[in-house]
Every structure is written in structure tokens, then in C-alpha cells.
Amino acid sequence: MSDSPVLYNAEDRVAIITLHRPDKLNAWTAEMDERFRAAVAQAEADPEVGVIVVTGAGRGFCAGADMSLLESLAASGTALELPRRFEFLQALTKPVIAAINGPAVGLGLILTLHCDLRFAAQEARFGTAFAKRGLIAEYGMAWMLPRLIGPGRALDILLSARIFDAAEALRMGLVNQVFPAPTFLFDVLAYARALATEVSPRSMAVMKRQVYQGLMQTFDEAAAMAEREMLLSLQSADFQEGVAHFVEKRPPSFPGR
């Protein structure tokens, strides 16, 4: 098994990026940051990849920033070594799914917020941790979290820094679905493969852009964008294939343009 802090594997049009420090619950380091970004770039550039899945090795997803990093930051009083932000995931053309197999705390929770979809195993646990470390809502979390679960719930988990389980995360809308542990990754990959093989890549890229831009648009701006994109989609090869495979009652073969 590789000693790299991030593993990459692509098959059946799905790239699986695995955070790989299982003995540390995949706590985030500077090297992991670099390797993760390189793996994401590889998946985005690969025409054979339609969907990206991010998960953790062992029993954790990501327990946050590695304590050695926090100690060095506390000693120096500088933010120069802080990991970079994760909003670049929203700018990708491909859906990014967080497969939260275990604890996702602090920086690990922030990473999941910047993914497009979040699926959790029953034993997954969540928390922000920042208030108990003398920190604040980092990396755009104060913007993302209220939009997902509402200001009241966001303030609850930020101020208390309490740990909560997957069932509560599902109730508050933080995750899309919870799967049982024995079949967790199988269930997530089944969903990912369905997106990668049954849905227009072009449609997914445009819809993803619509949703994220829509968070900062007026209704009129979003409606105008939809009108422009609809005209372009009607001229696309994926639209032609979308109609053809339905009429011919066969599986789709979208060219992605």
C-alpha cells in the first residue's frame, strides 16, 4: 500500500480520491493539501472521468488540521502555512461527492461543504471544533453553512463546537443521504456511476455553474442565465443524444459537448 497521504484511482468513469493517513484519522497536512489538489486536477482533466468521489482511509474521513500544524501556527502566530481554501471544487465541471465514512471535523467538515453532494456512513460524526481552539469559522464556512442548514443551526454547531451524528446531519440537511456501513462505499459509487454513465456531462457542468452562481444572483439574473443556457443546450450534441437514446430505447452515449 502506498505511503502517499492521498491515493487516486479511476475506473468506470469515476475517480476516487482517498485521504490516506488512517492512523491519524486523515488529519490534514501541507503535503496532503498539495497531493489532494493534484489528484483533483488529474480527475478534472481526464475525459474518461465523469464524477469525482472524495473519501477517507480507515475509520475516519478527516479529523481536521493535523495537530502539529496547529502547534506551529500557535507558536508563530502566523497564517502563512495555513492550507488553501477549497472553493476551487465548485468551479470544476464535474460533480464532486464527499463519501463521509467516519469523523469529519474542523477542516474535514469544511472540505465536505465545498463538495457538491455529501453522503455519510451511519457511524460518521461531525463537528466544527473552531470555538474550542480559539479560532473562527474558517475558509468560507460562515457563508456556506447557513445556506445549507440555516443560520440558527449553523450558529448552534459553530458556537457549541459539539459533535453530532449522521442521523442529525441528515435531519438538518447537511448530508444528502446516510448509508449503512457494510455497503457504504458500494452505495456511493453506485450513485456516482449512474451520474457518470446516464447523465449528460455538459448538463451537469452547466447546472453546477447555475446553482453556485445563483447563490449570488437575483431571480431575474438567474432566469436570464437559464434562458441563455437553454438556447445553447438545444444546439448541443448531448441534447441530440439525449433525445436519440430515449426514442431508440438504448443506453445513452453522451459526447459531453
Backbone as numpy.savetxt, mean C-alpha at the origin, in Angstrom:
# Nx Ny Nz CAx CAy CAz Cx Cy Cz
18.26 -18.77 2.07 17.42 -17.58 2.07 18.30 -16.33 2.07
17.96 -15.35 1.28 18.75 -14.13 1.17 18.76 -13.37 2.49
19.89 -12.68 2.76 19.96 -11.84 3.95 19.60 -10.39 3.63
19.10 -10.13 2.43 18.65 -8.80 2.06 17.44 -8.41 2.92
17.33 -7.13 3.33 16.17 -6.72 4.13 14.88 -6.58 3.32
14.97 -6.72 2.00 13.78 -6.68 1.14 13.93 -7.76 0.07
12.93 -8.61 -0.06 12.93 -9.66 -1.08 11.95 -9.30 -2.19
12.24 -9.75 -3.40 11.40 -9.44 -4.56 11.13 -10.72 -5.34
9.87 -10.92 -5.67 9.49 -12.06 -6.49 8.30 -11.66 -7.36
8.33 -12.03 -8.62 7.23 -11.71 -9.53 6.80 -12.96 -10.27
5.51 -13.26 -10.21 4.94 -14.36 -10.99 3.45 -14.13 -11.14
2.89 -14.69 -12.20 1.45 -14.55 -12.49 1.02 -13.08 -12.48
1.89 -12.20 -13.00 1.61 -10.77 -13.15 1.49 -10.03 -11.83
1.97 -10.63 -10.74 1.96 -9.98 -9.43 3.38 -9.94 -8.87
3.84 -8.76 -8.46 5.13 -8.63 -7.79 4.90 -8.64 -6.28
5.63 -9.50 -5.58 5.54 -9.58 -4.13 6.83 -8.99 -3.55
6.69 -7.91 -2.80 7.82 -7.27 -2.13 7.70 -7.58 -0.64
8.69 -8.31 -0.11 8.63 -8.78 1.28 9.67 -8.06 2.13
9.22 -7.37 3.17 10.13 -6.79 4.14 10.75 -7.96 4.92
12.08 -7.99 4.99 12.74 -9.24 5.41 13.76 -9.02 6.53
13.26 -8.64 7.68 14.04 -8.66 8.93 13.17 -9.34 9.99
12.83 -10.60 9.78 11.83 -11.24 10.63 12.18 -11.28 12.11
13.47 -11.34 12.43 13.87 -11.37 13.84 13.65 -10.02 14.53
13.45 -8.96 13.75 13.19 -7.62 14.28 11.78 -7.14 13.93
10.90 -8.07 13.60 9.54 -7.72 13.15 9.59 -6.73 11.99
10.65 -6.87 11.17 10.82 -6.07 9.95 10.87 -4.57 10.24
11.50 -4.22 11.37 11.69 -2.81 11.70 12.50 -2.13 10.60
12.15 -0.89 10.32 12.66 -0.17 9.15 14.06 0.38 9.39
14.93 0.20 8.41 16.28 0.74 8.45 16.56 1.53 7.18
17.68 2.25 7.17 18.05 3.01 5.98 18.26 2.08 4.78
18.88 0.92 5.02 19.10 -0.03 3.92 17.77 -0.57 3.40
16.84 -0.87 4.32 15.53 -1.34 3.90 14.83 -0.29 3.04
14.97 0.97 3.43 14.36 2.06 2.68 14.86 2.06 1.23
16.17 1.96 1.06 16.75 1.95 -0.28 16.30 0.73 -1.08
16.34 -0.44 -0.46 15.98 -1.67 -1.17 14.50 -1.69 -1.51
13.67 -1.17 -0.63 12.23 -1.13 -0.90 11.93 -0.27 -2.11
12.52 0.90 -2.17 12.27 1.80 -3.29 12.77 1.21 -4.61
13.89 0.51 -4.54 14.40 -0.13 -5.75 13.46 -1.25 -6.21
12.92 -2.01 -5.27 12.00 -3.10 -5.62 10.71 -2.55 -6.22
10.20 -1.47 -5.65 8.98 -0.84 -6.19 9.23 -0.33 -7.61
10.37 0.30 -7.82 10.71 0.81 -9.16 10.82 -0.34 -10.16
11.38 -1.46 -9.73 11.49 -2.63 -10.61 10.11 -3.13 -11.01
9.20 -3.21 -10.05 7.85 -3.69 -10.34 7.10 -2.72 -11.25
7.25 -1.43 -11.00 6.55 -0.44 -11.82 7.05 -0.47 -13.26
8.33 -0.75 -13.45 8.91 -0.73 -14.80 8.68 -2.02 -15.57
8.28 -3.08 -14.91 8.13 -4.39 -15.54 6.77 -4.50 -16.21
6.70 -4.61 -17.54 5.41 -4.70 -18.23 4.65 -5.99 -17.92
5.34 -6.98 -17.36 4.69 -8.24 -17.00 4.06 -8.19 -15.62
4.26 -7.11 -14.88 3.68 -6.95 -13.55 2.48 -6.02 -13.63
1.34 -6.48 -13.10 0.14 -5.66 -13.10 -0.24 -5.12 -11.74
0.19 -5.81 -10.68 -0.18 -5.44 -9.32 1.03 -5.67 -8.41
1.18 -4.82 -7.39 2.28 -4.94 -6.43 1.70 -5.26 -5.06
2.24 -6.30 -4.41 1.83 -6.68 -3.06 3.03 -6.48 -2.13
2.79 -5.79 -1.01 3.83 -5.57 0.00 3.44 -6.32 1.26
4.34 -7.16 1.77 4.06 -7.92 2.99 5.32 -8.03 3.83
5.22 -8.74 4.96 6.36 -8.89 5.85 6.72 -10.35 6.04
8.00 -10.61 6.29 8.46 -11.96 6.58 8.21 -12.29 8.05
7.97 -13.56 8.34 7.77 -13.97 9.71 6.43 -13.55 10.26
6.40 -13.17 11.53 5.12 -12.88 12.19 4.76 -11.40 12.22
5.58 -10.55 11.60 5.28 -9.12 11.61 5.21 -8.54 10.22
4.49 -7.44 10.09 4.52 -6.66 8.85 5.67 -5.66 8.94
5.56 -4.70 9.84 6.67 -3.77 10.10 6.41 -3.11 11.44
7.35 -3.27 12.37 7.19 -2.75 13.73 7.60 -1.30 13.86
7.80 -0.61 12.74 8.18 0.80 12.77 9.66 0.98 12.51
10.16 2.16 12.80 11.59 2.44 12.61 12.41 1.62 13.60
13.53 1.10 13.13 14.41 0.34 14.00 14.87 1.22 15.16
14.91 0.63 16.37 15.23 1.42 17.55 16.62 2.05 17.47
17.55 1.38 16.79 18.88 1.97 16.66 18.83 3.28 15.87
17.93 3.34 14.88 17.76 4.58 14.12 17.18 5.66 15.01
16.17 5.30 15.81 15.57 6.29 16.71 16.57 6.78 17.74
17.41 5.88 18.24 18.42 6.28 19.22 19.41 7.26 18.63
19.84 7.01 17.40 20.79 7.93 16.76 20.16 9.28 16.49
18.87 9.27 16.14 18.18 10.54 15.91 18.03 11.31 17.20
17.73 10.59 18.31 17.59 11.24 19.60 18.91 11.84 20.06
20.00 11.15 19.78 21.32 11.62 20.19 21.75 12.84 19.39
21.43 12.84 18.09 21.89 13.93 17.23 20.91 15.10 17.17
19.63 14.82 17.45 18.62 15.86 17.37 18.35 16.33 15.96
18.69 15.50 14.98 18.52 15.89 13.58 17.59 14.93 12.87
16.96 15.42 11.82 16.08 14.56 11.02 16.73 14.18 9.70
18.02 14.43 9.55 18.67 14.21 8.26 18.66 12.75 7.84
18.63 11.83 8.81 18.69 10.41 8.48 17.32 9.75 8.44
16.28 10.53 8.59 14.95 9.95 8.60 14.64 9.29 7.26
13.88 8.16 7.28 13.45 7.57 6.01 12.61 8.57 5.21
12.65 8.41 3.90 11.89 9.31 3.03 10.41 8.95 3.06
9.61 9.85 2.54 8.16 9.67 2.61 7.69 8.64 1.57
6.44 8.20 1.74 5.93 7.09 0.95 4.88 7.48 -0.08
4.60 8.79 -0.25 3.52 9.14 -1.17 3.85 8.81 -2.61
5.08 8.47 -2.91 5.42 8.06 -4.27 4.63 6.82 -4.69
4.16 6.03 -3.72 3.36 4.84 -4.05 2.05 5.23 -4.73
1.51 6.37 -4.35 0.24 6.82 -4.95 0.43 7.25 -6.40
1.64 7.63 -6.77 1.91 8.10 -8.13 2.20 6.95 -9.09
2.30 5.73 -8.58 2.54 4.58 -9.46 1.32 4.33 -10.33
1.53 3.73 -11.49 0.40 3.40 -12.36 -0.28 2.10 -11.94
0.39 1.32 -11.08 -0.12 0.00 -10.70 -0.65 0.01 -9.27
-1.71 -0.76 -8.99 -2.22 -0.83 -7.62 -1.18 -1.45 -6.69
-1.11 -0.89 -5.47 -0.23 -1.41 -4.44 -1.09 -1.92 -3.29
-0.94 -3.19 -2.95 -1.73 -3.81 -1.90 -0.84 -4.09 -0.69
-1.24 -3.63 0.48 -0.54 -3.97 1.72 -1.15 -5.26 2.26
-0.35 -6.32 2.32 -0.77 -7.59 2.90 -0.23 -7.63 4.32
-1.04 -7.19 5.27 -0.59 -6.93 6.64 -0.70 -8.23 7.43
0.37 -8.96 7.48 0.38 -10.30 8.07 0.56 -10.29 9.58
0.97 -9.17 10.15 1.23 -9.09 11.58 1.28 -7.65 12.01
1.96 -7.34 13.14 1.99 -5.97 13.64 2.45 -4.95 12.61
1.68 -3.86 12.49 2.02 -2.71 11.64 1.92 -1.49 12.53
3.07 -1.01 12.99 3.10 0.03 14.02 3.99 1.18 13.56
3.61 2.40 13.93 4.43 3.56 13.62 4.66 3.70 12.12
5.93 3.71 11.73 6.28 3.82 10.32 5.66 2.69 9.49
5.53 1.52 10.09 4.90 0.40 9.39 3.44 0.67 9.07
2.73 1.31 9.99 1.34 1.68 9.73 1.27 2.75 8.65
2.18 3.72 8.70 2.19 4.77 7.67 2.38 4.17 6.29
3.28 3.21 6.17 3.50 2.55 4.88 2.20 1.97 4.34
1.40 1.34 5.20 0.14 0.74 4.72 -0.84 1.82 4.27
-0.81 2.99 4.91 -1.75 4.06 4.55 -1.50 4.56 3.13
-0.25 4.51 2.69 0.08 4.99 1.35 -0.09 3.92 0.29
-0.41 2.70 0.70 -0.79 1.67 -0.28 -2.25 1.93 -0.68
-2.65 1.38 -1.81 -3.99 1.64 -2.33 -5.06 0.81 -1.65
-4.70 -0.40 -1.28 -5.62 -1.32 -0.60 -4.88 -1.96 0.56
-5.63 -2.29 1.62 -5.05 -2.91 2.81 -5.85 -4.14 3.20
-5.19 -5.29 3.22 -5.79 -6.53 3.69 -5.00 -7.00 4.91
-5.70 -7.45 5.93 -5.05 -7.82 7.19 -5.33 -9.28 7.53
-4.34 -9.92 8.11 -4.55 -11.23 8.73 -5.25 -11.02 10.07
-5.95 -12.05 10.54 -6.72 -11.92 11.78 -5.83 -11.53 12.96
-4.57 -11.97 12.96 -3.70 -11.67 14.10 -2.94 -10.36 13.95
-3.18 -9.60 12.89 -2.51 -8.32 12.70 -2.88 -7.35 13.83
-1.93 -6.51 14.18 -2.16 -5.48 15.19 -1.64 -4.15 14.65
-2.27 -3.06 15.11 -1.96 -1.74 14.57 -1.74 -0.74 15.71
-0.94 0.27 15.45 -0.74 1.34 16.42 0.12 2.43 15.81
0.05 3.64 16.40 0.82 4.76 15.87 2.12 4.97 16.62
2.14 4.80 17.92 3.34 4.86 18.77 3.92 6.26 18.95
3.66 7.21 18.05 4.40 8.48 18.03 4.25 9.28 19.32
3.03 9.37 19.86 2.82 10.16 21.07 3.63 9.62 22.25
3.85 8.30 22.27 4.62 7.70 23.36 6.13 7.82 23.14
6.54 8.34 22.01 7.96 8.57 21.74 8.30 10.06 21.71
7.32 10.89 22.03 7.56 12.33 21.97 7.60 12.88 20.57
6.95 12.18 19.64 6.95 12.59 18.23 5.56 13.06 17.82
5.37 13.27 16.54 4.10 13.80 16.02 3.58 12.86 14.92
2.48 13.21 14.30 1.92 12.41 13.20 2.78 12.62 11.97
3.60 11.63 11.64 4.65 11.79 10.64 4.20 11.45 9.22
5.01 11.90 8.24 4.93 11.47 6.85 3.54 11.59 6.24
2.86 12.70 6.52 1.54 12.92 5.93 0.42 12.14 6.59
0.70 11.49 7.73 -0.32 10.67 8.39 -1.52 11.50 8.83
-1.28 12.75 9.25 -2.38 13.60 9.70 -3.30 13.98 8.55
-2.84 13.84 7.32 -3.67 14.09 6.14 -4.37 12.81 5.70
-3.63 11.68 5.68 -4.18 10.43 5.17 -5.20 9.80 6.11
-4.83 9.72 7.39 -5.64 8.94 8.33 -7.07 9.47 8.49
-7.30 10.79 8.69 -8.68 11.27 8.80 -9.51 11.02 7.55
-8.86 10.99 6.39 -9.60 10.74 5.16 -10.02 9.28 5.04
-9.32 8.41 5.71 -9.68 6.99 5.70 -10.71 6.64 6.77
-10.53 7.18 7.98 -11.36 6.72 9.10 -12.09 7.84 9.82
-11.90 9.10 9.43 -12.56 10.22 10.08 -11.68 10.86 11.15
-11.87 12.15 11.42 -11.02 12.87 12.38 -11.07 12.30 13.79
-12.27 11.93 14.27 -12.39 11.43 15.65 -11.60 10.15 15.88
-11.76 9.19 14.97 -11.01 7.93 15.11 -9.52 8.17 14.92
-9.17 9.06 13.99 -7.76 9.35 13.77 -7.12 9.93 15.02
-7.80 10.89 15.66 -7.26 11.48 16.87 -7.17 10.46 18.00
-8.14 9.57 18.09 -8.09 8.52 19.12 -6.81 7.71 19.02
-6.54 7.17 17.83 -5.38 6.28 17.74 -4.06 7.04 17.71
-4.09 8.32 17.30 -2.87 9.13 17.35 -2.54 9.55 18.78
-3.52 10.09 19.50 -3.26 10.61 20.83 -2.99 9.51 21.84
-3.75 8.43 21.77 -3.59 7.35 22.75 -2.40 6.45 22.43
-2.04 6.36 21.16 -0.99 5.45 20.70 -1.28 4.01 21.11
-2.56 3.69 21.28 -2.93 2.34 21.72 -2.80 1.34 20.58
-2.69 0.09 20.94 -2.65 -1.00 19.96 -4.06 -1.54 19.78
-4.46 -1.74 18.52 -5.78 -2.29 18.25 -5.67 -3.41 17.23
-6.71 -4.26 17.20 -6.62 -5.48 16.40 -7.23 -5.31 15.01
-7.15 -6.38 14.22 -7.62 -6.34 12.84 -9.13 -6.15 12.75
-9.87 -6.74 13.70 -11.33 -6.59 13.68 -11.72 -5.13 13.84
-11.05 -4.42 14.76 -11.36 -2.99 14.94 -10.90 -2.19 13.72
-9.76 -2.56 13.16 -9.29 -1.87 11.96 -10.29 -2.00 10.82
-10.92 -3.15 10.71 -11.95 -3.36 9.68 -13.19 -2.52 9.97
-13.62 -2.49 11.23 -14.81 -1.72 11.60 -14.63 -0.24 11.32
-13.44 0.29 11.57 -13.22 1.72 11.37 -12.88 2.08 9.93
-12.72 1.06 9.06 -12.44 1.30 7.65 -10.97 1.47 7.33
-10.09 1.12 8.26 -8.66 1.24 8.02 -8.18 0.17 7.05
-8.78 -1.03 7.11 -8.43 -2.10 6.18 -9.67 -2.47 5.37
-9.43 -3.00 4.18 -10.54 -3.37 3.29 -11.17 -4.70 3.67
-10.33 -5.63 4.14 -10.84 -6.96 4.46 -9.86 -7.67 5.39
-10.38 -8.59 6.20 -9.56 -9.42 7.08 -9.70 -10.87 6.65
-8.57 -11.55 6.52 -8.55 -12.96 6.11 -7.98 -13.82 7.23
-8.41 -15.08 7.33 -7.84 -15.98 8.35 -6.37 -16.27 8.08
-5.62 -16.46 9.15 -4.18 -16.63 9.04 -3.76 -17.78 8.12
-4.39 -18.97 8.21 -3.89 -20.09 7.41 -3.92 -19.85 5.90
-4.84 -19.00 5.44 -4.97 -18.77 3.99 -4.69 -17.33 3.62
-4.10 -16.56 4.53 -4.00 -15.11 4.35 -3.34 -14.73 3.03
-2.09 -15.13 2.83 -1.38 -14.70 1.62 -2.03 -15.28 0.37
-2.54 -16.50 0.45 -3.25 -17.10 -0.69 -4.44 -16.22 -1.07
-5.21 -15.78 -0.08 -6.39 -14.95 -0.35 -6.01 -13.60 -0.95
-4.96 -12.99 -0.40 -4.52 -11.70 -0.93 -4.03 -11.84 -2.37
-3.24 -12.88 -2.63 -2.71 -13.06 -3.98 -3.81 -13.41 -4.97
-4.83 -14.11 -4.52 -5.96 -14.41 -5.41 -6.64 -13.11 -5.85
-6.81 -12.19 -4.91 -7.39 -10.88 -5.26 -6.46 -10.13 -6.22
-5.17 -10.13 -5.91 -4.20 -9.40 -6.73 -4.15 -9.97 -8.15
-4.17 -11.29 -8.27 -4.12 -11.91 -9.61 -5.38 -11.61 -10.40
-6.52 -11.53 -9.73 -7.75 -11.17 -10.43 -7.64 -9.76 -11.02
-7.08 -8.83 -10.24 -6.86 -7.48 -10.78 -5.89 -7.51 -11.95
-4.83 -8.29 -11.80 -3.76 -8.29 -12.79 -4.16 -8.95 -14.10
-5.15 -9.83 -14.07 -5.50 -10.60 -15.27 -6.89 -10.30 -15.82
-7.77 -9.73 -15.02 -9.16 -9.56 -15.45 -9.56 -8.11 -15.68
-8.70 -7.19 -15.32 -9.04 -5.76 -15.33 -8.07 -5.01 -16.23
-8.55 -3.99 -16.89 -7.71 -3.17 -17.76 -6.64 -2.43 -16.96
-5.35 -2.64 -17.28 -4.29 -1.87 -16.61 -4.44 -0.37 -16.81
-4.86 0.00 -18.00 -5.05 1.42 -18.27 -6.15 2.00 -17.38
-7.25 1.28 -17.26 -8.35 1.74 -16.41 -7.91 1.89 -14.96
-7.15 0.91 -14.46 -6.69 0.98 -13.07 -5.80 2.18 -12.85
-4.89 2.46 -13.79 -3.98 3.60 -13.63 -4.75 4.92 -13.62
-5.72 5.04 -14.53 -6.49 6.28 -14.59 -7.36 6.44 -13.35
-8.04 5.36 -12.92 -8.90 5.45 -11.74 -8.10 5.80 -10.48
-6.91 5.21 -10.37 -6.06 5.52 -9.22 -5.71 7.01 -9.22
-5.37 7.55 -10.38 -5.04 8.97 -10.48 -6.27 9.83 -10.16
-7.43 9.40 -10.64 -8.66 10.15 -10.36 -8.94 10.24 -8.87
-8.80 9.11 -8.18 -9.12 9.09 -6.76 -8.18 9.99 -5.96
-6.88 9.89 -6.19 -5.94 10.68 -5.40 -6.00 12.16 -5.76
-6.16 12.48 -7.04 -6.31 13.89 -7.40 -7.65 14.42 -6.89
-8.66 13.53 -6.87 -9.98 13.94 -6.41 -10.01 14.39 -4.96
-9.08 13.88 -4.15 -9.02 14.30 -2.75 -8.71 15.78 -2.61
-8.15 16.38 -3.65 -7.78 17.79 -3.59 -8.51 18.63 -4.64
-9.55 18.04 -5.26 -10.31 18.75 -6.28 -11.70 19.11 -5.78
-12.30 20.12 -6.41 -13.73 20.35 -6.21 -14.49 19.30 -7.03
-15.79 19.21 -6.78 -16.59 18.27 -7.56 -16.54 18.60 -9.04
-16.65 19.88 -9.37 -16.63 20.29 -10.78 -15.30 19.91 -11.44
-14.20 20.08 -10.72 -12.90 19.70 -11.26 -12.81 18.19 -11.49
-13.32 17.43 -10.52 -13.28 15.97 -10.66 -14.18 15.51 -11.80
-15.35 16.14 -11.95 -16.26 15.77 -13.03 -15.66 16.12 -14.39
-15.00 17.25 -14.49 -14.37 17.65 -15.75 -13.24 16.69 -16.11
-12.48 16.27 -15.10 -11.41 15.30 -15.34 -12.00 13.98 -15.84
-13.11 13.56 -15.25 -13.76 12.32 -15.67 -14.23 12.40 -17.12
-14.75 13.55 -17.51 -15.20 13.71 -18.90 -14.03 13.59 -19.87
-12.91 14.22 -19.53 -11.73 14.13 -20.39 -11.22 12.69 -20.47
-11.14 12.04 -19.33 -10.62 10.68 -19.31 -11.56 9.70 -19.99
-12.87 9.95 -19.93 -13.83 9.07 -20.59 -13.65 9.12 -22.10
-13.45 10.30 -22.64 -13.24 10.44 -24.09 -11.98 9.70 -24.52
-10.93 9.81 -23.72 -9.69 9.12 -24.04 -9.85 7.61 -23.92
-10.60 7.17 -22.93 -10.78 5.72 -22.74 -11.57 5.10 -23.90
-12.50 5.84 -24.46 -13.28 5.33 -25.58 -12.42 5.12 -26.83
-11.27 5.80 -26.86 -10.36 5.65 -28.00 -9.24 4.64 -27.72
-9.27 4.02 -26.55 -8.15 3.17 -26.14 -8.30 1.74 -26.65
-7.15 1.06 -26.75 -7.15 -0.36 -27.13 -7.78 -1.21 -26.04
-7.62 -0.80 -24.78 -8.22 -1.58 -23.69 -9.74 -1.55 -23.76
-10.32 -0.41 -24.18 -11.78 -0.36 -24.35 -12.23 -1.32 -25.45
-11.49 -1.34 -26.56 -11.83 -2.26 -27.64 -11.79 -3.71 -27.16
-10.76 -4.04 -26.38 -10.64 -5.40 -25.86 -11.70 -5.69 -24.80
-12.05 -4.68 -24.01 -13.08 -4.86 -22.99 -14.43 -5.24 -23.59
-14.76 -4.62 -24.70 -16.01 -4.96 -25.39 -15.88 -6.31 -26.08
-14.76 -6.53 -26.76 -14.58 -7.76 -27.55 -14.61 -9.01 -26.69
-13.90 -9.01 -25.55 -13.87 -10.25 -24.75 -15.22 -10.54 -24.13
-15.99 -9.47 -23.83 -17.32 -9.68 -23.27 -18.26 -10.28 -24.32
-18.22 -9.73 -25.52 -19.09 -10.22 -26.60 -18.70 -11.63 -27.01
-17.39 -11.89 -27.05 -16.91 -13.20 -27.49 -16.86 -14.24 -26.37
-17.23 -13.81 -25.17 -17.30 -14.72 -24.01 -15.98 -15.48 -23.80
-14.90 -14.72 -23.69 -13.58 -15.30 -23.47 -12.82 -14.46 -22.44
-11.76 -14.99 -21.87 -10.97 -14.18 -20.93 -10.34 -12.99 -21.66
-10.17 -11.88 -20.95 -9.62 -10.68 -21.57 -8.10 -10.80 -21.78
-7.61 -10.03 -22.74 -6.18 -9.90 -22.97 -5.89 -8.43 -23.22
-5.87 -7.65 -22.13 -5.74 -6.20 -22.25 -4.30 -5.82 -22.62
-4.12 -4.98 -23.64 -2.76 -4.53 -23.98 -2.22 -3.47 -23.04
-3.11 -2.83 -22.26 -2.66 -1.83 -21.30 -2.48 -0.45 -21.89
-3.16 -0.19 -22.99 -3.05 1.14 -23.60 -4.38 1.58 -24.20
